[in-house]
């Protein structure tokens, strides 16, 4: 069993209020084109024509060589945080994703990274969590390497 974790609501509300992103910049405002604009808080595609934020995100507390920073989208207005063990919309709207495990030191556990078909994410997550040296998993887009969500053991 596993749990999919979206960005924390308090961090998202700060960004929606104009707080700084991972680079200290104010998030950009744009209009969603629909599919391809996944919110990392509700884990749904931001509907076409809706306001959205584009910002730099680093899903790690500290900077280090493995602390990748990249662009993400968020709904510009408050949305409900996704919490669950089933694949949310944004992890089924593409054919494949990059999945990789991280250790307690927030470093990639070598040998865990794999481009995975969306209908095989559950099996790949179970395979990665079979390793005792993996604490959590990140899901990223297979094409652009953008952070999607975190997966933890349930």
Secondary structure, 3 states (H helix, E strand, C coil): CEEEECCCHHHHHHHHCCCECCCCCECEEEECCCCCCEECCCCCECCCCCEEEEEEEECCCCCCCCCCEEEEEEECCCCCCCEECCCCHHHCCCCEEEEEEECCCCCECCCCCEEEEHHHHHHHHHHHHCCCCCCEEEEEECCCCCEEEEEEEC
